[in-house]
Amino acid sequence: MSVVVGITSYVEQARWGVWDLPAVLLPLRYVQAVESAGARAVVLPTASSTDAAVLDRLDAVIFAGGADLEPSLYGQPPHDATTGTRPERDAAELPLLQGALDRDLPTLGICRGMQLLAVACGGWLVQHLPDALGHDRHRPEPGVYGHHEVTLAPGSRTHTILGDRVTVPSYHHQGLADPGSLHISGWADDDSPEVIEHPDKRFTLGVLWHPEAGEDPRLFQALVAAAGTGR
């Protein structure tokens, strides 16, 4: 039986055919990345994600990218650049993530998902990286990925998967200020954190870039492999 990987989704106003309605959305490349790694992908609607019992039917879970987190989740007032938050998604995904941690379920956080993982473990965010870094190379233009190098910490799980360095596609304006109980194990070429790992879980990590938008399948393959060994 195939490994089953749940992927969290967006709820957005969408248009197709004659319809213009709120919809459950997920970029197809997430599903393609999971399927290419040899697993079966299941999209998790926000409306049902608060019931962490769904995790009992999954072998792994991916927390996908999307809108900024509500700064109140980590005790900060909103920055002017923190816009378009989705409180209903935050409220659904945090219990789901806590359930994954409690079960030691293999978990991969991507961009927003990495930030959610950090906040769930007591960390907090830089709300607008250009203020801290003096550049916008992580999100150069609307709808355009930036590409930069990430250096991985020797001995980390991510280093085992990806090696010393990797060039990645990124699209974020927020970053990591404090990892909470997690370990930082990768940095962009401007020294901003790009990877976090849980030191006590068999596979719980987050990356600030978008591996599903690139050509490197190794993170998805490693997630699926970790899920398969725990069955």
Backbone bond lengths (Angstrom), bond angles and torsions (degrees), N, CA, C in turn:
res aa  C-N    CA-C-N  psi(-1)  N-CA   C-N-CA  omega(-1)  CA-C   N-CA-C  phi
1 M - - - 1.466 - - 1.531 109.38 -
2 S 1.330 116.70 139.27 1.453 121.73 -178.17 1.522 111.95 -67.96
3 V 1.327 115.38 147.91 1.461 121.29 167.96 1.526 108.24 -62.85
4 V 1.334 116.80 137.08 1.464 121.76 -179.51 1.527 108.68 -110.07
5 V 1.325 115.70 122.84 1.465 122.08 -177.94 1.524 108.78 -115.78
6 G 1.335 116.91 119.48 1.453 121.40 173.97 1.516 110.34 -83.11
7 I 1.332 116.43 143.27 1.465 121.92 178.68 1.525 108.02 -129.01
8 T 1.320 117.07 124.11 1.452 119.58 177.79 1.525 110.20 -67.99
9 S 1.323 115.51 159.45 1.462 119.74 -171.56 1.522 111.68 -131.70
10 Y 1.317 114.97 171.80 1.455 124.00 177.13 1.525 109.08 -94.29
11 V 1.312 117.69 152.86 1.456 122.13 164.40 1.530 106.33 -118.19
12 E 1.309 116.54 111.80 1.457 121.78 -175.35 1.525 110.11 -139.12
13 Q 1.311 115.86 155.84 1.451 120.75 170.61 1.521 107.66 -69.21
14 A 1.329 116.49 129.26 1.461 119.53 -175.14 1.523 110.68 -139.09
15 R 1.318 115.88 153.34 1.460 121.70 178.56 1.516 109.60 -119.72
16 W 1.330 116.65 132.42 1.457 122.45 171.89 1.520 107.70 -153.31
17 G 1.312 116.25 137.63 1.457 119.93 -176.67 1.519 110.78 55.60
18 V 1.331 116.69 -125.44 1.458 121.76 179.40 1.529 112.25 -94.25
19 W 1.346 117.68 3.80 1.460 122.00 -171.68 1.525 112.39 -100.99
20 D 1.313 115.25 146.99 1.466 123.66 173.32 1.524 106.24 -142.55
21 L 1.336 116.17 92.14 1.461 121.98 -167.94 1.530 110.93 -141.84
22 P 1.343 117.87 159.09 1.460 119.06 168.27 1.535 109.31 -60.96
23 A 1.326 115.81 137.07 1.466 119.77 -174.86 1.525 110.60 -140.89
24 V 1.312 115.15 152.24 1.463 122.03 169.55 1.514 107.28 -82.18
25 L 1.328 116.55 120.71 1.457 121.44 -173.66 1.525 111.29 -126.49
26 L 1.310 115.29 148.39 1.457 122.22 171.52 1.516 107.71 -155.67
27 P 1.339 118.74 126.89 1.459 118.97 175.42 1.532 111.32 -54.86
28 L 1.311 115.65 134.51 1.463 121.77 -175.11 1.521 112.32 -57.05
29 R 1.318 116.82 -30.50 1.474 118.47 -174.33 1.525 112.86 -63.70
30 Y 1.353 118.99 -25.57 1.462 119.92 173.45 1.534 110.00 -61.43
31 V 1.311 115.62 -48.71 1.465 120.49 -179.71 1.522 109.95 -63.32
32 Q 1.309 117.53 -43.43 1.460 121.07 -179.79 1.521 111.39 -62.46
33 A 1.337 117.00 -38.73 1.466 120.07 179.75 1.518 111.28 -65.25
34 V 1.323 116.72 -41.53 1.465 120.66 178.79 1.519 110.51 -66.99
35 E 1.311 117.35 -45.31 1.458 120.50 -179.06 1.527 111.22 -66.27
36 S 1.328 117.15 -37.58 1.467 120.05 177.83 1.527 111.84 -65.30
37 A 1.342 116.23 -25.19 1.469 120.52 177.29 1.523 112.18 -83.26
38 G 1.336 117.13 0.42 1.461 120.92 174.00 1.506 115.19 96.36
39 A 1.341 117.66 13.82 1.461 120.93 -178.47 1.527 110.24 -114.55
40 R 1.311 114.75 172.87 1.461 122.15 174.78 1.523 108.32 -103.13
41 A 1.338 116.88 129.99 1.459 122.05 -178.20 1.524 110.48 -95.87
42 V 1.333 116.20 137.29 1.463 123.06 175.23 1.521 107.42 -127.24
43 V 1.324 117.21 121.26 1.464 121.79 179.49 1.526 109.16 -81.76
44 L 1.337 116.28 130.69 1.460 122.24 -176.72 1.524 109.48 -102.97
45 P 1.327 118.70 111.30 1.467 120.59 177.49 1.521 111.36 -67.16
46 T 1.313 116.32 143.61 1.458 120.86 178.79 1.524 111.53 -57.08
47 A 1.310 117.22 -38.79 1.463 120.85 -174.67 1.524 113.16 -60.46
48 S 1.335 117.51 -27.72 1.463 120.20 -177.28 1.527 113.04 -108.16
49 S 1.329 117.20 -1.14 1.461 119.55 -172.12 1.523 113.28 -73.86
50 T 1.340 117.23 -17.87 1.458 118.04 -179.27 1.527 112.25 -68.11
51 D 1.318 118.26 -18.16 1.454 121.67 176.65 1.522 108.55 -87.35
52 A 1.325 116.50 95.03 1.456 120.46 -175.42 1.520 112.81 -65.68
53 A 1.344 117.88 -7.97 1.465 119.98 176.90 1.521 111.97 -61.32
54 V 1.335 117.40 -20.84 1.464 119.87 177.13 1.525 110.56 -59.60
55 L 1.332 117.01 -26.69 1.460 121.02 -179.15 1.521 112.15 -63.86
56 D 1.340 117.44 -23.93 1.459 120.49 179.63 1.528 111.52 -66.45
57 R 1.323 116.33 -16.40 1.464 120.83 179.25 1.524 112.65 -100.71
58 L 1.327 116.55 2.95 1.461 121.48 -176.78 1.526 110.53 -114.99
59 D 1.329 114.83 154.59 1.463 120.98 174.56 1.520 112.30 -100.77
60 A 1.341 117.06 -17.00 1.462 122.77 179.31 1.517 107.54 -164.61
61 V 1.332 115.65 165.01 1.467 119.44 179.68 1.522 109.46 -143.09
62 I 1.334 114.92 142.08 1.462 122.93 174.62 1.518 108.45 -114.79
63 F 1.322 116.39 128.90 1.455 121.44 173.08 1.521 106.84 -98.23
64 A 1.332 114.90 111.31 1.456 121.59 -169.48 1.524 111.72 -80.72
65 G 1.324 115.31 172.44 1.458 122.66 178.75 1.516 111.98 -72.24
66 G 1.327 115.63 -173.85 1.455 119.91 179.50 1.510 112.52 143.89
67 A 1.333 115.89 -149.04 1.460 122.61 -171.14 1.527 112.37 -69.94
68 D 1.337 114.62 161.13 1.458 121.37 175.36 1.527 111.23 -59.13
69 L 1.326 115.88 147.19 1.457 120.73 172.34 1.522 110.05 -73.96
70 E 1.338 115.36 151.76 1.456 120.37 172.68 1.535 109.11 -64.89
71 P 1.340 118.95 121.32 1.472 120.14 -178.93 1.520 114.08 -59.79
72 S 1.332 117.44 -23.54 1.459 119.41 178.41 1.522 111.72 -61.85
73 L 1.328 117.58 -21.58 1.462 120.81 178.29 1.520 111.91 -63.63
74 Y 1.334 116.52 -26.75 1.462 119.45 178.93 1.532 111.12 -122.10
75 G 1.340 115.12 25.43 1.450 120.80 168.20 1.506 116.03 73.56
76 Q 1.355 117.27 28.66 1.450 120.53 -179.28 1.530 110.96 -121.54
77 P 1.331 118.13 148.12 1.461 120.00 170.70 1.527 109.29 -73.08
78 P 1.323 118.18 155.18 1.461 119.38 -178.36 1.522 112.89 -71.67
79 H 1.325 115.39 139.09 1.461 123.28 170.46 1.526 108.06 -76.91
80 D 1.321 117.13 155.27 1.465 120.39 178.84 1.527 111.94 -58.13
81 A 1.342 116.53 -28.90 1.465 120.35 -177.87 1.522 113.04 -86.91
82 T 1.331 117.74 -4.89 1.463 121.09 177.79 1.520 107.78 -87.53
83 T 1.310 115.84 99.84 1.462 121.29 -174.24 1.523 110.07 -133.51
84 G 1.331 115.06 163.23 1.464 120.01 173.98 1.509 113.80 65.57
85 T 1.333 117.46 31.21 1.463 119.52 179.67 1.532 110.30 -66.61
86 R 1.328 115.71 162.11 1.464 122.35 -179.55 1.533 108.71 -128.45
87 P 1.338 117.42 80.66 1.473 119.97 -176.54 1.517 113.45 -56.85
88 E 1.345 117.00 -34.04 1.464 119.07 -179.76 1.529 111.18 -66.47
89 R 1.303 116.33 -32.88 1.461 119.03 177.19 1.527 110.67 -72.72
90 D 1.330 116.28 -42.02 1.469 119.60 175.43 1.534 110.35 -55.43
91 A 1.332 115.37 -47.11 1.464 120.71 -176.20 1.516 112.20 -65.09
92 A 1.321 117.62 -30.48 1.457 121.11 179.03 1.524 112.24 -80.40
93 E 1.320 116.53 -39.17 1.462 119.57 -170.90 1.524 113.21 -82.64
94 L 1.317 118.18 -30.01 1.469 118.58 -178.96 1.525 112.55 -61.65
95 P 1.351 120.47 -46.14 1.462 118.72 176.27 1.513 112.78 -65.72
96 L 1.329 116.25 -32.62 1.462 119.89 177.26 1.528 110.46 -64.58
97 L 1.327 116.07 -43.46 1.463 120.25 178.35 1.520 110.91 -65.57
98 Q 1.321 117.46 -41.64 1.465 119.53 177.93 1.528 110.51 -62.70
99 G 1.332 116.31 -37.92 1.458 119.61 176.55 1.519 112.13 -63.65
100 A 1.324 116.47 -38.55 1.468 120.22 177.67 1.525 110.87 -65.37
101 L 1.325 116.49 -40.78 1.465 120.18 177.70 1.525 110.65 -64.78
102 D 1.327 116.83 -43.07 1.466 120.53 -179.24 1.527 111.30 -62.30
103 R 1.331 116.26 -34.35 1.473 121.09 -178.45 1.520 113.18 -88.61
104 D 1.340 116.81 -5.44 1.471 121.45 -172.27 1.533 110.26 54.78
105 L 1.324 116.08 42.15 1.451 122.39 179.05 1.524 108.83 -81.03
106 P 1.327 119.00 130.35 1.466 119.85 177.65 1.533 110.98 -51.53
107 T 1.327 115.25 127.23 1.460 121.70 -170.40 1.513 110.45 -137.07
108 L 1.333 115.81 133.64 1.459 122.41 175.90 1.522 108.11 -125.51
109 G 1.335 116.97 120.90 1.458 122.03 174.72 1.511 109.75 -100.96
110 I 1.317 116.65 130.71 1.462 122.43 -178.01 1.523 109.25 -117.68
111 C 1.314 116.87 120.85 1.462 125.03 177.67 1.535 110.07 54.80
112 R 1.319 119.33 -105.01 1.472 120.64 174.88 1.531 110.44 -52.70
113 G 1.335 117.16 -39.75 1.454 120.92 179.85 1.510 112.78 -62.05
114 M 1.327 117.12 -36.03 1.465 121.15 175.10 1.520 109.93 -65.97
115 Q 1.336 116.88 -42.59 1.452 120.65 179.33 1.526 111.08 -65.05
116 L 1.324 116.57 -39.96 1.464 121.17 177.25 1.527 110.44 -61.38
117 L 1.322 117.14 -42.85 1.453 121.73 178.73 1.529 110.64 -60.66
118 A 1.329 116.65 -43.56 1.462 119.92 179.42 1.523 111.28 -62.53
119 V 1.331 116.83 -45.47 1.463 120.74 -178.49 1.523 110.63 -65.85
120 A 1.335 117.49 -39.51 1.464 121.00 179.17 1.525 111.50 -63.16
121 C 1.329 116.12 -25.41 1.470 120.37 -178.77 1.523 112.26 -102.59
122 G 1.340 116.16 21.34 1.457 120.51 172.46 1.511 115.88 92.33
123 G 1.337 117.94 6.90 1.456 120.76 180.00 1.518 112.51 -89.90
124 W 1.329 115.79 -177.92 1.453 120.77 176.04 1.522 109.60 -148.94
125 L 1.337 115.27 170.04 1.457 121.18 -166.23 1.527 112.92 -115.65
126 V 1.331 114.92 155.11 1.460 122.86 162.08 1.526 105.90 -83.78
127 Q 1.316 117.87 118.62 1.459 119.54 -171.71 1.524 113.82 -76.91
128 H 1.337 117.92 -22.14 1.471 119.29 178.72 1.517 108.36 -148.43
129 L 1.313 116.09 98.45 1.462 121.18 -174.72 1.530 114.49 -57.98
130 P 1.341 119.71 -37.34 1.464 117.47 178.64 1.525 113.53 -55.05
131 D 1.333 118.26 -30.60 1.464 120.34 176.35 1.519 111.33 -64.45
132 A 1.332 116.25 -37.42 1.464 121.05 -176.70 1.523 112.56 -85.82
133 L 1.330 116.67 -33.15 1.462 120.74 -171.66 1.522 113.57 -103.15
134 G 1.318 116.57 -21.92 1.463 119.44 -179.18 1.510 114.28 79.89
135 H 1.345 116.79 15.32 1.473 119.66 177.00 1.521 108.72 -154.15
136 D 1.330 116.13 166.72 1.467 121.16 179.63 1.522 111.63 -122.54
137 R 1.334 116.91 34.13 1.467 120.43 -176.33 1.533 112.37 -68.85
138 H 1.330 118.45 -19.14 1.460 119.75 178.01 1.535 112.40 -75.78
139 R 1.330 116.33 -18.76 1.458 121.84 174.97 1.524 107.09 -150.96
140 P 1.326 116.33 78.90 1.469 119.51 -168.41 1.522 114.95 -67.39
141 E 1.330 117.31 -36.49 1.456 121.66 179.70 1.522 108.64 -150.24
142 P 1.330 117.79 157.44 1.465 118.98 176.12 1.524 111.69 -56.19
143 G 1.334 115.69 125.28 1.453 120.77 178.32 1.520 115.33 76.50
144 V 1.331 117.37 11.76 1.467 121.49 -178.98 1.527 108.97 -122.18
145 Y 1.321 117.28 122.73 1.454 121.40 177.64 1.526 110.21 -75.27
146 G 1.330 114.82 139.22 1.454 119.54 166.53 1.517 109.38 -86.68
147 H 1.314 117.42 154.92 1.467 121.74 177.32 1.525 108.61 -125.45
148 H 1.308 115.81 130.39 1.451 120.29 -179.11 1.524 108.54 -152.44
149 E 1.309 115.31 168.32 1.457 121.47 -179.26 1.525 110.15 -91.11
150 V 1.321 115.81 144.78 1.463 122.75 173.53 1.524 108.24 -121.47
151 T 1.311 116.37 132.82 1.460 122.68 176.54 1.521 108.90 -102.50
152 L 1.331 116.90 130.73 1.470 122.51 -176.12 1.522 110.85 -102.83
153 A 1.329 114.86 144.17 1.464 121.13 -178.97 1.523 110.79 -73.73
154 P 1.335 118.04 125.79 1.462 120.01 176.12 1.526 111.23 -56.18
155 G 1.327 115.98 138.83 1.453 121.33 -179.68 1.508 114.16 89.36
156 S 1.334 117.98 -11.06 1.459 120.62 179.35 1.526 110.08 -81.49
157 R 1.329 116.29 160.52 1.458 120.14 176.79 1.530 110.75 -61.43
158 T 1.320 116.06 -41.39 1.460 118.87 -178.08 1.525 110.97 -65.97
159 H 1.323 117.29 -35.54 1.463 120.22 175.66 1.524 110.46 -63.73
160 T 1.321 116.94 -39.95 1.462 120.73 177.54 1.524 110.85 -60.35
161 I 1.330 116.58 -36.24 1.467 121.16 -178.15 1.524 111.91 -79.37
162 L 1.340 117.25 -44.33 1.463 121.39 -167.07 1.522 114.58 -111.72
163 G 1.347 118.20 -12.75 1.455 119.55 -178.62 1.518 112.58 87.71
164 D 1.335 116.11 -162.49 1.464 121.03 -173.26 1.522 113.08 -68.45
165 R 1.332 116.48 -43.74 1.458 120.76 -174.18 1.518 110.00 -145.03
166 V 1.334 114.55 153.30 1.455 120.49 177.99 1.521 107.92 -150.14
167 T 1.330 117.00 143.08 1.460 121.76 174.78 1.517 108.35 -95.76
168 V 1.340 116.34 130.66 1.460 120.78 -168.06 1.524 111.48 -129.37
169 P 1.352 116.95 154.52 1.464 121.15 170.48 1.524 110.23 -91.17
170 S 1.312 117.51 130.24 1.463 120.17 -177.67 1.524 110.03 -129.59
171 Y 1.339 113.58 152.33 1.462 119.87 176.54 1.521 107.84 -153.58
172 H 1.309 115.63 82.32 1.459 120.81 179.98 1.518 109.59 -153.09
173 H 1.328 116.21 149.89 1.466 120.09 174.02 1.524 110.39 -114.51
174 Q 1.342 116.67 -4.23 1.451 120.53 176.29 1.520 109.83 -110.62
175 G 1.317 115.65 158.36 1.457 120.09 -178.35 1.508 111.08 -144.91
176 L 1.313 115.01 -168.90 1.463 122.05 -174.86 1.521 110.06 -99.21
177 A 1.337 115.71 124.66 1.465 120.51 173.74 1.520 111.21 -94.85
178 D 1.330 116.25 -40.33 1.467 121.42 -177.26 1.528 107.44 -147.87
179 P 1.336 118.97 130.61 1.459 120.98 -176.00 1.520 114.53 -84.75
180 G 1.334 118.58 0.35 1.454 118.89 -175.85 1.522 110.68 63.59
181 S 1.315 116.63 -129.85 1.460 120.96 -178.05 1.530 113.08 -85.77
182 L 1.311 116.98 2.22 1.461 121.42 -179.59 1.526 110.80 -88.79
183 H 1.330 115.81 167.43 1.453 122.00 176.89 1.522 109.43 -107.76
184 I 1.329 116.80 134.43 1.467 120.91 171.37 1.524 107.98 -79.24
185 S 1.323 117.24 128.46 1.467 120.02 -177.18 1.525 113.42 -130.75
186 G 1.344 117.46 11.12 1.450 120.15 176.60 1.516 110.72 -159.83
187 W 1.357 115.17 145.33 1.460 121.05 -176.01 1.519 109.48 -135.09
188 A 1.333 115.51 142.33 1.453 120.63 173.46 1.529 110.00 -71.13
189 D 1.325 115.89 173.10 1.460 119.60 -178.05 1.527 112.76 -71.14
190 D 1.344 117.68 -5.61 1.466 121.14 172.18 1.525 111.60 -102.53
191 D 1.333 116.47 12.47 1.465 125.00 177.69 1.527 114.24 74.18
192 S 1.320 119.09 8.09 1.462 120.26 175.39 1.521 109.36 -79.80
193 P 1.347 118.37 141.93 1.468 121.30 -177.77 1.532 111.63 -63.93
194 E 1.326 115.53 139.28 1.464 121.52 -179.46 1.520 113.16 -126.97
195 V 1.330 118.03 -14.29 1.467 120.89 -176.11 1.523 108.97 -139.21
196 I 1.338 115.64 138.03 1.460 121.09 171.74 1.523 108.64 -130.70
197 E 1.336 115.65 150.86 1.456 122.18 -179.75 1.527 109.37 -138.19
198 H 1.323 115.22 147.06 1.468 119.91 173.59 1.516 108.04 -88.30
199 P 1.325 117.88 122.90 1.472 119.79 -174.15 1.517 114.10 -70.34
200 D 1.338 118.37 -18.05 1.455 120.76 -172.04 1.525 113.94 -112.95
201 K 1.324 117.34 7.63 1.459 121.25 -179.14 1.526 109.76 -112.73
202 R 1.328 115.52 155.05 1.475 118.41 -175.75 1.517 112.31 -72.33
203 F 1.338 118.63 -31.78 1.465 121.04 173.62 1.526 108.05 -160.23
204 T 1.335 115.96 90.43 1.461 121.76 174.44 1.514 106.93 -137.01
205 L 1.328 115.95 106.58 1.460 119.37 -178.97 1.519 110.03 -146.51
206 G 1.329 114.60 159.34 1.451 121.17 178.12 1.514 110.38 -134.26
207 V 1.323 115.51 142.21 1.462 121.70 176.51 1.522 108.08 -124.41
208 L 1.314 116.10 141.21 1.457 120.35 -177.02 1.523 111.86 -83.05
209 W 1.312 117.15 -14.77 1.469 119.90 177.93 1.528 110.82 -89.32
210 H 1.325 115.55 -175.56 1.466 122.05 -176.28 1.531 110.20 -116.16
211 P 1.338 117.98 86.25 1.468 118.94 -178.79 1.522 113.14 -63.49
212 E 1.330 117.35 -27.18 1.465 119.90 179.49 1.528 111.89 -67.52
213 A 1.345 116.73 -18.78 1.459 120.91 -179.64 1.524 112.35 -92.94
214 G 1.335 117.18 -1.83 1.458 121.19 -179.07 1.521 112.09 -108.23
215 E 1.318 114.53 -165.71 1.462 121.18 -176.66 1.524 112.63 -108.46
216 D 1.332 117.30 3.67 1.464 121.18 -175.49 1.530 109.35 -100.60
217 P 1.331 118.61 112.19 1.463 120.90 -176.45 1.521 115.10 -88.86
218 R 1.330 118.65 2.16 1.463 120.15 -164.55 1.532 113.68 -66.69
219 L 1.328 119.13 -34.36 1.465 118.86 178.37 1.524 111.29 -64.69
220 F 1.326 116.69 -40.70 1.461 120.19 178.83 1.532 110.66 -69.12
221 Q 1.314 116.58 -39.13 1.465 119.72 177.20 1.529 110.67 -63.40
222 A 1.331 116.91 -40.64 1.465 119.98 179.55 1.521 111.53 -66.95
223 L 1.331 116.82 -39.58 1.472 120.09 176.67 1.509 111.25 -60.91
224 V 1.319 116.73 -46.60 1.465 121.30 -179.40 1.527 110.42 -64.90
225 A 1.336 117.25 -39.70 1.459 120.41 178.55 1.532 110.64 -63.74
226 A 1.321 117.19 -42.29 1.464 120.54 178.95 1.526 110.62 -64.49
227 A 1.328 116.25 -39.24 1.467 119.90 178.66 1.515 111.15 -65.20
228 G 1.324 116.89 -37.89 1.456 121.05 -178.48 1.512 113.29 -68.42
229 T 1.338 116.48 -32.54 1.476 119.07 -178.47 1.520 112.24 -74.82
230 G 1.349 116.62 -18.83 1.464 119.24 -178.38 1.509 114.64 -93.60
231 R 1.316 117.85 5.59 1.470 120.36 -174.85 1.526 110.71 -85.57
